[in-house]
Amino acid sequence: MKHFFIGMAMIATLSACSVDPQAAADRRQKIKDVLLEPADQQGIELLFPMENNGRLSTFHVTYNPKLVSEPEVIRRIGNICVDQEFNGISIKAEGEPGFSTQPDGTKLPIISMWLKCKR
C-alpha cells in the first residue's frame, strides 16, 4: 500500500509540471471546489480528494512551503474532516520536496503529502 501512495505522489508531482493552460485551470478549479475560502487556497498547488462512502476522506495535497506551512495545510484539510464528522486528521505519507514548473518557466518549491481523515 505504501508503494501505491508513493507511486501516486510521483504521478501527481509530475502532473504538476505541466504547463498546459487548461490543465492548470482544471487544477485550480479542483482546489476551489474543495477549499471554498480563497484564503485557504493560498499556497496549495494541487489537491486530489478521494471519497469513501460519499465523504471526502483522503487527500493528496501539494503545496508551496514558501507560501503556506505544513501545519497550516493540515489545519485546512482537517477542517474538512471535522465538517464531515470525522475525528480529525492524520498524515498518511509525506513525499519528498520537489519543484513545479509554472507557465512562465519558473520553478516553485513544492511538498506533497497524503492526509487521511480519522474515524
N, C-alpha and C positions, 0 to 999 in steps of 0.2 A: 504494500500500500504506500509506503514511504517513497518508493521509486516512481509510482504513479504521480504523486504530488510533485516530485522533483521534475519529472517529465513535463507535466502541465505547466509548471512555473517557467521552464525553459521555453516552451511554446509561446506562452503569454509574453514573456520578455522579448522574444524575437518579434512577435507581432507588434510590440510597442515601437520597434524600429521602423515600421512602415511610415512612409511619408505621403501615402495616398490620402488626399484631402477627404474623400468620402469615408474612408476607414477611420480617420481621425475624428470626423464629425460623429460617426456611429459610437466611437469610444466615449466621447464627451457626453452624448445623449444617455448612454448606459449609466454613467456616473450621476447625471441629473435625475434619472429615473429612480435611483436608489437613495441618493443623498439629496433630499429635496431643498435643503437650505444652501444658498450659494456659499456661505462661509464654510460649510462642511465639505464642499467640493474642492476648496483651496488645497493645492499640493498633491491631489490624487491624480495619477496619470492613467491608471487602468483599474477597473473594478468589474470582476466577474462574480455575481452572486449565483448560488445554486440552491434550488428548492428541495425540500424534503417534506412530504405530506402537506404541500400547499404553503409552506412557510420558508422564507429565506433562512438558511441555517449555516451555510458555509460560504466563505468569501475569499476570493483571490484578489489581493489588493497590491497595487504597485504605486509607490508614492515617491515624491521628490523630498529627500531628507533636508534639503536647504529651505524648503517652504513649510514643512509640517513634521513634527516629531512622531516617533513610533508610539509613544503613549497617547498622543492626540488621535492618531489613526485608530488605535484600539478603542479609545473612548467613543469616537464617532460610530464605528461599526457596532460596538457594544450597545449603544443606544437603540440601534435597530433590533438587536436581540431582545432587549428588555421590552421594547414596544410590542414584540410578538410573544411576550410572556415566557421567554427563556430566562434562565437564572444567571445570565452573564455571558462572558466570552472567554475563550482560551486561544492561545497561539498554537495552531496545528503544525505549522512548519514555516521556517524562515528561509528565504532564498538568499543568494549572495548578491551583494551590491553590483550594479551594472550601470549602463548608460542608455538613454533613449534619444534617438536622433529626431530632432524637430524639423518641420517643413523647411526652415531656412538653413538646415545643415548643421546647426549647433547641437552639441550633445549635453544632455542634462543627466545628473546623477539620479539613479533610482534604486529603490529597495523593494523587493517583492516579499509578500508573506501570505500565508494561509491562516485565516481566522475561522473559528467554529463556535457557534452558539452553544452554551451549556444547557443541558436539560435539568 
